[in-house]
Amino acid sequence: MTEAVTGDIVTISGIPDIYVGETIAESDEVTPFEPISIDDPTLKMQFLVNDSPFAGKEGKYVTTRHIRDRLEKELEMNVGLQVDFQADGTFMVAGRGELHLAVLIETMRREGFELQVSAPQVIFQEKDGKKCEPFEKAVVSVPEEFGGSVIEKLGKRRGEMKDMQTENGLTTFEFMVPTRGLLGFRREFTTMTRGEGILYSSFDSYQPFAGEIEKRQVGSMIAGENGTSMGYSLWKLQERGPIFIGPGVELYSGMIIGEHLKGDDIEVNATKNKQLTNVRASGSDEAMKLTTPRIMTLEDALDYIDSDEYVEITPTTVRLRKKWLTLNERKKNKGK
């Protein structure tokens, strides 16, 4: 509503616990309207105060109280959201999918909030004694040449193809896929189709647990030193996988700076510069060429992170980091 005329109700005060779908009347004799049914959330993630070495440098609202007040305000108007205010000062925020939660996080960072969030987790339910999980209807449109790859990738993620149509060199698929299977898939899908594919998904229903799904097949490159990233180090590292940062970026130990294609996490030194000498070899100094870094957006970061990683979010920066910043802490807490 953008305008009101005489007789319209534009605001209500004095009823602090009113909720969407409830009927307000002067008399108890009024028959209330049928309550509006709000679907249960399907995904959850943990919101925490940022505790990285760069905490408090970029954000305006950084404390537990600030985040709590903001989430309480959001609950008043975001009817699909649920928040569990936990005793340890963290917040388990549940929503109607990855996009629902990403929009909230993006809105908060634009307002000046600084926080960190965990990887999205699917919310399971029990129906008739069976473990059930959310399934989504996914519609995929890709050039015909990528059709086989889409079927293979979504098949590994427990997707079931319901329909396929090809017209004018464009193939459109309809899949029923567990929400778990789509977590992290969009980033892979963009690469696989060279940016030419379109993927749309929406919640369909809760169905019996589909079984284990193969997790991320790549590892992370983790900064092992505090300092500033150097072009020479990144040039050496880029042969191991895509790099998420460019030269001249401030780093801390435990920050994720790239993807390791061989599947396991590795700790690297991105602050090492080329040693300067008086000796020059013909052509060697000109051979250092950096590939364009893969800059991670908020959605990319949420898709990428694993269960032992966080996304650090500030008004100006999105960083990826390990929950435990030092190598010894990671070894000690492996599997937790």
TACORMO-V338499 format. One record per pair of residues at least 24 apart in sequence whose ideal C-beta (glycine too) atoms are under 10 Angstrom apart, sorted by sequence separation. I is the first residue (numbers start at 0). J is the second residue. If there is no record, write none. Layout:
# TACORMO-V338499
I,J  I,J
This chain:
# TACORMO-V338499
46,70  63,87  64,88  66,90  90,114  92,116  134,158  137,161  138,162  139,163  140,164  143,167  144,168  146,170  150,174  156,180  174,198  176,200  178,202  217,241  219,243  220,244  225,249  226,250  232,256  233,257  295,319  63,88  77,102  92,117  94,119  132,157  134,159  136,161  143,168  145,170  146,171  149,174  155,180  156,181  178,203  225,250  226,251  240,265  244,269  307,332  62,88  63,89  66,92  77,103  90,116  91,117  142,168  143,169  144,170  146,172  154,180  156,182  158,184  169,195  170,196  171,197  172,198  174,200  222,248  224,250  225,251  226,252  228,254  239,265  246,272  307,333  63,90  93,120  142,169  143,170  153,180  156,183  169,196  176,203  178,205  223,250  224,251  225,252  242,269  307,334  89,117  94,122  141,169  142,170  152,180  153,181  156,184  169,197  175,203  187,215  222,250  224,252  225,253  228,256  239,267  306,334  307,335  77,106  91,120  93,122  140,169  141,170  175,204  177,206  179,208  180,209  187,216  222,251  223,252  225,254  236,265  306,335  73,103  140,170  141,171  179,209  182,212  187,217  222,252  223,253  139,170  140,171  141,172  153,184  156,187  175,206  177,208  179,210  183,214  221,252  222,253  223,254  236,267  139,171  140,172  152,184  177,209  179,211  180,212  182,214  183,215  221,253  222,254  235,267  236,268  70,103  73,106  138,171  139,172  176,209  177,210  179,212  180,213  182,215  221,254  222,255  235,268  236,269  69,103  73,107  138,172  139,173  175,209  220,254  221,255  222,256  233,267  235,269  137,172  138,173  139,174  152,187  153,188  177,212  179,214  219,254  220,255  221,256  222,257  232,267  257,292  258,293  46,82  137,173  138,174  152,188  176,212  219,255  220,256  221,257  232,268  233,269  235,271  256,292  257,293  69,106  70,107  96,133  136,173  137,174  139,176  218,255  219,256  220,257  232,269  258,295  41,79  43,81  45,83  47,85  69,107  95,133  136,174  137,175  219,257  220,258  221,259  231,269  232,270  235,273  40,79  43,82  46,85  96,135  135,174  136,175  137,176  148,187  149,188  152,191  218,257  219,258  220,259  229,268  230,269  232,271  234,273  38,78  39,79  40,80  43,83  45,85  47,87  48,88  134,174  135,175  136,176  148,188  151,191  217,257  218,258  219,259  220,260  229,269  231,271  232,272  255,295  37,78  38,79  40,81  47,88  48,89  66,107  69,110  81,122  134,175  135,176  217,258  218,259  228,269  229,270  231,272  232,273  264,305  37,79  39,81  47,89  48,90  65,107  134,176  135,177  149,191  217,259  218,260  223,265  224,266  226,268  227,269  228,270  229,271  230,272  231,273  35,78  37,80  46,89  47,90  69,112  134,177  135,178  137,180  145,188  148,191  149,192  215,258  217,260  218,261  221,264  223,266  224,267  226,269  227,270  228,271  229,272  230,273  231,274  246,289  264,307  37,81  45,89  46,90  133,177  134,178  135,179  137,181  148,192  216,260  217,261  218,262  219,263  220,264  221,265  222,266  223,267  224,268  226,270  229,273  245,289  248,292  264,308  45,90  46,91  69,114  132,177  133,178  134,179  135,180  153,198  216,261  217,262  218,263  219,264  220,265  221,266  222,267  223,268  224,269  225,270  226,271  227,272  255,300  258,303  44,90  45,91  46,92  65,111  66,112  132,178  133,179  134,180  135,181  145,191  216,262  217,263  218,264  219,265  220,266  221,267  222,268  223,269  224,270  226,272  245,291  246,292  44,91  45,92  60,107  65,112  66,113  132,179  134,181  137,184  141,188  145,192  149,196  215,262  217,264  218,265  219,266  220,267  222,269  223,270  224,271  242,289  245,292  43,91  44,92  65,113  66,114  132,180  144,192  145,193  148,196  219,267  221,269  222,270  242,290  244,292  255,303  43,92  44,93  58,107  65,114  139,188  144,193  149,198  220,269  241,290  242,291  243,292  244,293  245,294  255,304  42,92  43,93  44,94  58,108  60,110  61,111  141,191  142,192  145,195  159,209  241,291  242,292  243,293  244,294  255,305  42,93  43,94  57,108  59,110  60,111  61,112  62,113  63,114  137,188  141,192  142,193  144,195  145,196  157,208  158,209  190,241  237,288  241,292  242,293  243,294  244,295  40,92  41,93  42,94  58,110  59,111  60,112  61,113  140,192  141,193  157,209  234,286  235,287  237,289  238,290  241,293  243,295  40,93  41,94  42,95  44,97  58,111  59,112  60,113  61,114  139,192  142,195  156,209  157,210  234,287  237,290  240,293  255,308  39,93  40,94  41,95  42,96  46,100  57,111  58,112  59,113  60,114  141,195  142,196  157,211  158,212  233,287  234,288  241,295  255,309  40,95  41,96  42,97  58,113  140,195  141,196  157,212  234,289  237,292  253,308  255,310  266,321  19,75  39,95  40,96  41,97  42,98  44,100  57,113  58,114  121,177  122,178  123,179  140,196  141,197  156,212  157,213  231,287  233,289  234,290  243,299  253,309  255,311  18,75  19,76  38,95  42,99  43,100  44,101  46,103  56,113  121,178  139,196  140,197  141,198  155,212  156,213  230,287  233,290  243,300  254,311  264,321  17,75  19,77  20,78  37,95  41,99  42,100  46,104  55,113  121,179  139,197  140,198  155,213  230,288  231,289  19,78  40,99  54,113  119,178  120,179  121,180  138,197  139,198  140,199  230,289  233,292  266,325  15,75  18,78  40,100  44,104  53,113  54,114  119,179  138,198  139,199  243,303  251,311  266,326  46,107  54,115  121,182  137,198  138,199  139,200  51,113  120,182  137,199  138,200  256,318  257,319  264,326  49,112  119,182  136,199  137,200  138,201  255,318  256,319  266,329  49,113  51,115  118,182  119,183  135,199  136,200  137,201  228,292  254,318  255,319  256,320  48,113  49,114  50,115  118,183  135,200  136,201  254,319  255,320  264,329  46,112  48,114  49,115  134,200  135,201  136,202  137,203  254,320  255,321  47,114  48,115  49,116  135,202  136,203  249,316  251,318  253,320  254,321  46,114  47,115  134,202  135,203  136,204  248,316  250,318  252,320  253,321  46,115  47,116  133,202  134,203  135,204  249,318  251,320  252,321  253,322  45,115  46,116  47,117  133,203  134,204  248,318  253,323  254,324  45,116  46,117  133,204  134,205  253,324  44,116  45,117  133,205  134,206  252,324  253,325  44,117  45,118  131,204  132,205  133,206  134,207  251,324  252,325  253,326  43,117  44,118  45,119  131,205  132,206  243,317  244,318  252,326  44,119  45,120  131,206  132,207  134,209  243,318  244,319  253,328  43,119  44,120  131,207  132,208  243,319  253,329  42,119  43,120  129,206  130,207  131,208  132,209  41,119  42,120  43,121  129,207  130,208  131,209  42,121  43,122  126,205  129,208  41,121  42,122  125,205  126,206  127,207  41,122  97,178  124,205  126,207  40,122  41,123  96,178  123,205  39,122  41,124  122,205  97,181  219,303  39,124  96,181  97,182  123,208  219,304  97,183  217,303  219,305  215,302  218,305  221,308  97,185  215,303  217,305  219,307  215,304  219,308  215,305  41,132  42,133  214,305  215,306  41,133  214,306  40,133  41,134  39,133  41,135  38,133  221,319  222,320  221,320  222,321  219,319  221,321  219,320  98,200  219,321  222,324  223,325  97,200  98,201  190,293  221,324  223,326  96,200  96,201  221,326  95,201  96,202  95,202  186,293  221,329  186,295  186,296  189,299  186,298  185,298  186,299  189,302  185,299  186,300  188,302  186,301  187,302  183,299  185,301  186,302  187,303  185,302  186,303  183,301  184,302  182,301  183,302  182,302  183,303  181,302  183,304  182,304  183,305  42,178  41,178  42,179  42,182  42,202  41,202  40,202  39,202  38,202  41,205  39,205  52,225  116,297  118,300  119,301  118,301  119,302  116,300  117,301  118,302  116,301  118,303  119,304  118,304  120,306  117,304  118,305  116,304  117,305  118,306  108,297  117,306  118,307  117,307  118,308  105,296  117,308  118,309  105,297  117,309  118,310  56,249  104,297  105,298  116,309  117,310  104,298  115,309  116,310  101,296  102,297  114,309  115,310  116,311  53,249  101,297  102,298  104,300  114,310  115,311  116,312  52,249  53,250  101,298  104,301  114,311  115,312  52,250  53,251  113,311  114,312  115,313  52,251  101,300  113,312  114,313  51,251  52,252  98,298  101,301  112,312  113,313  52,253  53,254  97,298  100,301  101,302  112,313  113,314  51,253  52,254  111,313  112,314  113,315  51,254  98,301  111,314  113,316  115,318  97,301  108,312  110,314  97,302  107,312  108,313  109,314  115,320  117,322  104,310  108,314  105,312  107,314  108,315  115,322  104,312  108,316  108,317  105,317  104,317  61,313  57,311  58,312  59,313  60,314  57,312  58,313  59,314  57,313  58,314  44,301  54,311  56,313  57,314  58,315  51,309  53,311  55,313  57,315  58,316  50,309  54,313  56,315  57,316  44,304  49,309  51,311  53,313  56,316  50,311  47,309  49,311  51,313  49,312  53,316  45,309  47,311  49,313  53,318  44,310  46,312  51,318  53,320  52,320  49,318  51,320  50,320  49,320  52,324  51,324  50,324  47,322
